[in-house]
Amino acid sequence: CDNAKGLKAFYDAIKFGPNHLMVFGGVCATVTSIIAESLKGWNLVQLSFAATTPELADKKKYPYFFRTVPSDNAVNPAILKLLKHYHWKRVGTLTQDVQRFSEVRNNLTGVLDGKDIEISDTESFSDDPCTSVKKLKGNDVRIILGQFNEEMAVKVFCCAYDEEMYGSKYQWIIPGWYENLWWEAWINSSQCLSKNLLTAMEGYIGVDFEPLSSKTNKTISGRTPQQYEKEYNARRGDGQSSKFHGYAYDGIWVIARTLQRAMNYLNSTNKHQKIEDFNYSNQKLGNIFLNAMNETRFFGVTGDVVFKNGERMGTIKFTQFQEQKEVKVGEYNAVDDTLVIINNSIRFQGVEPPKDKTIIQEELRKISLPLYSILSALTILGMIMASAFLFFNIKNRNQKLIKMSSPYMNNLIILGGMLSYASIFLFGLDGSFVSEKTFETLCTVRTWILTVGYTTAFGAMFAKTWRVHAIFKNVKMKKKIIKDQKLLGIVGGMLLIDLCILICWQVVDPLRRTVEKYNMEPDPAGRDISIRPILEHCENTHMTIWLGIVYAYKGLLMLFGCFLAWETRNVSIPALNDSKYIGMSVYNVGIMCIIGAAVSFLTRDQPNVQFCIVALVIIFCSTITLCLVFVPKLITLRTNPDAATQNRRFQFTQNQKKEDSKTSTSVTSVNQASTSRLEGLQSENHRLRMKITELDKDLEEVTMQLQDTPEKTTYIKQNHYQDLNDILSIRNFTDGKDGEKAILKNHLDQNPPAQWGSSDPSRTSKDAIEDINSPEHIQRRLSLQLPILHHAYLPSIGGVDASCASPCVSPSASPRHRHVPPSFRVMVSGL
């Protein structure tokens, strides 16, 4: 392969040898190219059997050059056929920076151009291929077409192992002309283990010309390719075999056929010229030889021998590295442009041929149907419960307990809860159930329903509480009537604010369907595809601003409800006062909404989790609100309906600046509240009358024990004066006057204790008892009891007035005890 020696030998043969008709040979590419370029000056045709360099295919530069061996470029049409066979439309090239390989790569680019096959990345390297291999992986190249020698091949596959570019997802196609067990000679020069190298090499496909035809047809020599090979091996003995021997054998037959064709041409033209007349300056004979060789065609041991522009149209074989050996898996016939894959011989690492790129399959992350069904069932149960509450409220609307709790407002609370429940069905509908246009409509509808439902429920609840607050915090004690129509107006005003916000939102910046794409994920089924999850959202340009407005309004509404609940906490009529339940409801709803909103934002990429949290928050908030409002009423109506409508106490606390005192206030009741408070006063009056009776009995018992001694009288005055004061106090509560206490004191002054106790202390106890039961002492006792009963007890129950001179006067004579029509305005003091 020395260019100088080869060129000198050629010139010596021309100068000192006989006239040569043709030049046969040329193995080394460099020597062959130099000689072939100079043949035009001698009109000599050259036929090579081993020079495969693509450079020699240039007919402008080498017009007299032929070869029986296919060029390195001859594999490119075969590769194109293989790519089409497996529908690979995206490839990448990895080329060693050597002219031979670069020319093959450039020719491949031209072959693939216009064939609907994309070369997505072209990489080249000089010594270290790892950087190029990494780039190929970064560009998602799955089918790699390599052009490099054995030494670089070892390095390439080591890098491929490090980058995990092997196995079922990748296919390497490299030159197939490497020697047998080629990697063993270069494994020591690499930095990877032999097993790792073999792992990365497993399954690669080698492409090279076929040394001998696999057909059993007889060749031009009368032998089949198999017979020729057998005879060749027998004559070769232990000598080294060359894969070009079949092309050399067919080359001799090409020369013979060319000369025969030239001779036949000369004889047919009657020019009386012979091939022996050829000399280096005879251009005409030179062209005859050139055309004759170009038209030569026959079946040789290497297959069909056909030339096209001096290039052999031969057979290309495909081999695959399987279990540390190369196995022939197919062949390509350039003459017929056909590819034959041997049945079940080619093995891929996966269940199917690798994909030419990462197949990205967009998969909509949708809400699980079982989850949607379960939550829908819970929602339906909630709506059934709300319907039961509605039936209960309508059926018992004339009951005092329900009537006092504003049944119309209760209906609105139930309506708001049912709207909130209904929004859950819409939140669960995504692209798997509805179309894109319908989904975009649902974005708006579900927002409106949930917003209106929330405002309706809590607005009605807070409106009821505001009415209680307005009545019981009426400091000026003016008669105030607040009808349900006014409460409906309040709720309507709240809804009007909601509608203004929602309409502005819809007009200025409506909700749209947006698709969020996430990072690719491997296929759970193990297929050679990647899943790119996509998720539908309802969003707009200024989503944060609009949500902030809605949250701010709802937050103010909740704070207003908390304020009303706190202000009315001391109203002691259960049928009117829902402050405790409102506070519990606001607390639970507020906490759940905050937690639900935060968790929902954090799980926006997990639609099942997000929908589950949103649905459970809505179900919990709606259910707890309805239960806190209606369950206590249901229980009370079943057990003790009257207790809930009675006032347990009418004392309120008024915080003043720098003082904290309890003051009695006059309570003006309106509608149902006035009736309940009147009944409470009557119950309290009855209790006080019972206490008067008990004190009267005590007074009578004390009077019976009176003694006629000063000590006894003093004892009575000291120990029972408080009881007398209690009687007077009770009477003061009954008729609001305290003159009777003065009359009692005057009576005591007119009957001094000395007169009661004037008996002799030397009397025996028996005499004392007899004196007590004597008519005189009985008269004295009556003189004490009757004034007390006259002045304290009888007026309280409709008896004589304090101004009556005699207890025998009829009670009707007293103007204080005339029949007075009951009034709804009752003054309560001293309680």
Secondary structure, DSSP 8 states (H G I E B T S, - for coil): --HHHHHHHHHHHHHHS---SEEE---SHHHHHHHHHHGGGGT-EEEESS---GGGG-TTT-TTEEESS--GGGHHHHHHHHHHHTT--EEEEEEESSHHHHHHHHHHHHHHTTTT-EEEEEEEESS--HHHHHHHHHTT--EEEEE--HHHHHHHHHHHHHTT--STT-EEEEES---TTGGGGTGGGSSS-HHHHHHHHTT-EEEEE-SS----S--TTSS-HHHHHHHHHHHHTTS---TTHHHHHHHHHHHHHHHHHHHHHHHHHT----GGG--TT-HHHHHHHHHHHHT-EEEETTEEEEEETTEE--EEEEEEE-SSSEEEEEEEETTTTEEEE-TTT---SSSS---SS-EEEEEE----HHHHHHHHHHHHHHHHHHHHHHHHHHHTTTSHHHHHT-HHHHHHHHHHHHHHHHHHHHHT--TTTS-HHHHHHHHHHHHHHHHHHHHHHHHHHHHHHHHHHHHHT-TT-------HHHHHHHHHHHHHHHHHHHHHHHHHS--EEEEEE---EE-TT--SEEEEEEEEEEE-TTHHHHHHHHHHHHHHHHHHHHHHHHHTTT---TTT--HHHHHHHHHHHHHHHHHHHHHHHHTTT-HHHHHHHHHHHHHHHHHHHHHHHHHHHHHHHHH-TTGGGS-S----EEEETTEEEE--------THHHHHHHHHHHHHHHHHHHHHHHHHHHHHHHHHT--SSHHHHHHHHHHHHHHHHHHHHHHHHHHS--HHHHHHHHHHHHS-HHHHT-S-TTS-HHHHHHHHTSHHHHHHHHHHHHHHIIIIIGGGGT---TT-SSTTS-GGGSGGGS-----S-------
